[in-house]
């Protein structure tokens, strides 16, 4: 994660924050990791072991038990976490819990914005959660598999299929050392080839869109013959009602339900799409919606943050960044006619897995696909600390889009907690910003062309 990765510049008094740095790497200072577990779950030795493993995994981590989530506000404020892992039995990890956990995070030190990158550590059974907690060697997403077109430009290799029924012949291929190739000779039905790729333990990351539910994903949109269905922790692919293969994969991977309704909503442990991927698909981090998604800003924004920000964010961080950007758009009314839609999306998504598990896009290919790069310089200005955020644009970017769904403010984690931040003078070329205790988010004005640079300067007290 980028908030604390830095190096000292040659010039005296200048700290150049180079984003990012891996959560388990040696180049970043320690961070505060909170493990939250209900008293009832902590009373089950199998689930309590998950919390114990996470605490041992990260130096300085602490366990917080609770009867009600509201009880955590004061102790978490005092602890000032960078990450929160909620250890939950699947029956606890309801859509209501997701909403309350997001609300809790907005009641901490950055209120009404979030403070910590959070996720829920759960599984079909405690053994899944324990596997996730124990894993300290996250993969780089070297080979990706898309159930929709796009995003493989940020990866060394992968394939992506069109989910649209009327364009089912379209797909994309990227081989190592080559660019993305658009092809138009996809198999008549690509569900079985997808299952075979996953079962070959070659796929590090999967992303999908289209119709879905709590227990299934429909491969084609708006309709088609193929579905992937969850039952008792397993996933079976059906084509025209006939079972054509099951997911059986063990290599650690991520799954992003970018444009799917409901796949992360756990209503029935035995009929949960997300839990089945965790249990039988090797998924250690799962992002998805717990509601029907008609607006979808959280999904597409998260995907842009993960794939097109130069490998700065893992899955949970990418979701956190999307959420803070959404909160900025709501507070500053960047799309006044869409505020209610944005509020609907505010607590619509969740990440399952260890929030500090740094599975990311490889930096070498991510840098070629990133939309912009950021640099944060720290210096002293009298008795105050001066921070200069420099953004270099590599792609044409639009900060006043026609739809609020396309808002993508620039975000940077700060390498230290700041006190009483304020802009240094009147910000130029900025339509909205927020400086929190541990991050800054800025929406510039209008269109910015590739090759241009924008700056945002603020100060804080030592």
Residue, then its C-alpha position, 0 to 999 in steps of 0.5 A: x500500500x502506498x501510504x507509507x512507502x517513501x525515500x529521503x531525497x538528496x535535498x535537505x528537508x525534502x521527503x519524496x513519497x513514492x507510491x506504493x510500497x507492499x504491505x509486507x515489504x521492508x521499505x515501509x514503516x509499520x502500520x496499525x492493523x486492527x482485528x475485530x471479532x464479535x464475542x460470539x465468534x471469538x467463543x468458537x476456537x476455530x474462528x478465534x484462531x483466525x483472529x490469532x493468526x492475523x494478529x501474529x501476521x502483522x507486527x503491532x496488530x491488536x484484537x478488538x472484541x465487541x457485542x455491538x459494532x458501535x462499541x468499537x468506535x472509541x477504542x478504534x479511534x484511540x488505536x487509529x488503524x490503517x486496516x481493519x479485518x472483521x473476522x466473521x462467520x458467514x451468517x454474520x457477514x450480512x448486507x446489514x453488517x456490511x452497511x454498519x461496518x462502513x458506517x463505523x469506519x465513517x465515525x472514526x477520526x476522519x468522519x464523515x469520511x472513512x479512516x481505515x481500509x477494511x474487509x471481512x475475513x470469512x469463508x464457507x467454513x473456518x478453514x477457508x478464513x484460516x487459509x486466507x489469514x495465513x497467506x503471507x505471499x500474495x501473487x502479482x496478477x500476472x495472468x487475468x481472466x475477464x468475463x467482460x472485455x477490458x483491463x488486461x492492458x494492465x497485465x502481462x498476459x490474459x484473456x477477456x471475453x465479451x459478456x454481450x450476447x450480440x457480441x459473443x464472438x469478440x474477445x481480447x488476448x494478451x501474451x507476454x511482451x505483446x500488446x492487447x489483441x482484439x479478436x473476433x473468433x471466440x468459441x460458441x460458448x466461453x464458459x467451459x474454456x473459462x472453467x478450464x483456464x481457472x482449473x489449470x491454476x494459471x489464473x491470478x485474477x478474474x473480473x466479471x460483469x452482467x446479470x448475477x445473483x447471490x448464488x450465480x453469474x450469468x455468462x452472457x448479457x442480457x441473457x444466454x444459455x450459460x450460468x455458473x452456479x454455487x451450491x454447498x461451497x462448489x461452483x458448477x457451470x451449466x450450458x442449456x441446463x446441462x452441467x459442463x464442468x466445476x471449478x476446482x482451483x487452488x492457486x491464490x487469486x482475486x475475484x472482482x465482481x465489477x458489474x454484477x448484482x448481489x454476488x457478494x451478498x451472503x444470505x445462505x451459506x450453501x448458496x453463496x457465489x462469493x463463498x463458493x469462489x473462496x472455498x473451491x476457487x482459491x480466491x483470497x480476496x473477493x470484491x462485489x456488490x451486496x445489492x442490485x447495482x443499477x448505478x455502479x460507480x463503486x464497481x467501475x471506480x474500484x476497477x480503475x483504481x486497481x488496474x489503472x493506477x500503476x499498481x498502487x492499490x490492492x483490492x481492499x485499498x482500491x475499494x476504499x479509494x473508490x468509496x472516499x471519492x464517492x463521499x467527496x462527490x456526495x459532500x461537494x455535490x459534484x453531480x447534484x442530480x445524482x446524489x441519491x444514486x451515489x448514496x445508494x452506492x455508498x455501502x453497496x460493496x464489500x471486500x472479503x479477505x485480508x485487507x492488507x493482502x497485497x495482491x496487485x497488478x505487476x508494476x512493470x505493466x501497470x505503469x504503461x497502462x496507468x492514467x496518471x502518476x502521483x508524487x507527494x513532496x514534504x518540506x518545512x514552510x516555517x513552522x508548518x509542514x508543506x505538502x505538494x501533490x504533483x499529478x502527471x497525466x499519461x492519458x486524457x482525463x475528464x474531471x467534469x464528466x457527463x455522468x457522475x458515475x465517471x468521476x475519478x478524483x486523484x487520491x493519495x495516501x499520506x505517509x504519516x497522520x497529519x494535523x489540522x491540514x489546510x490548503x496553501x492559498x487558494x487551490x487553482x484548477x481544483x473543483x473539490x478536495x478533502x485532506x483527511x488525517x491519512x489521505x488526500x483526494x482532489x478533483x481537478x477541473x474539466x479536461x486534462x490532456x495527456x502529458x500535462x501536470x497538475x498540483x495541489x498544495x496543502x499544509x499541516x501542523x507538526 
